[in-house]
Amino acid sequence: MIVVTSKYLVPKGYTGITLFPFVFVRNNVLAANPVLINHERIHIRQQAELLIIPFYLWYCIEYGIRYLKYKNGKTAYRNISFEREAYAHEHNPDYLKQRELWGFLKYL
């Protein structure tokens, strides 16, 4: 995982974004935030499990389905299985040590 600080590469309204193997965060304070970094580390694992490109395809398709269901972009985003897993475990620094393969499936 390579952390890059750049307010220009992170979409407005977000603090960070993971594009394997990079984690882009808005500033140095966020780069030092252990909860945010753990959240993004979970995404790194998810992306690696799905061999990167399928992760992005699944992410976009699931976002579209959630958007049709909720009619709200932020609600759709928060209900993507990858995000639900990451948010549920971002405060647990040991989560990836005990996480089962394809753990995000529990959040579909």
Buried (B, 14 or more C-beta within 10 A) or exposed (E): EEBEBEEEBBEEEEBBBBBBEBBBBBEEEBBEBEEBBBBBBBBBBBBEBBEBEEBEEBBEEBBEEBBEEBEEEEEBBEBBBBBBBBEBBBEBEEBBEEBEEEBBEEBE
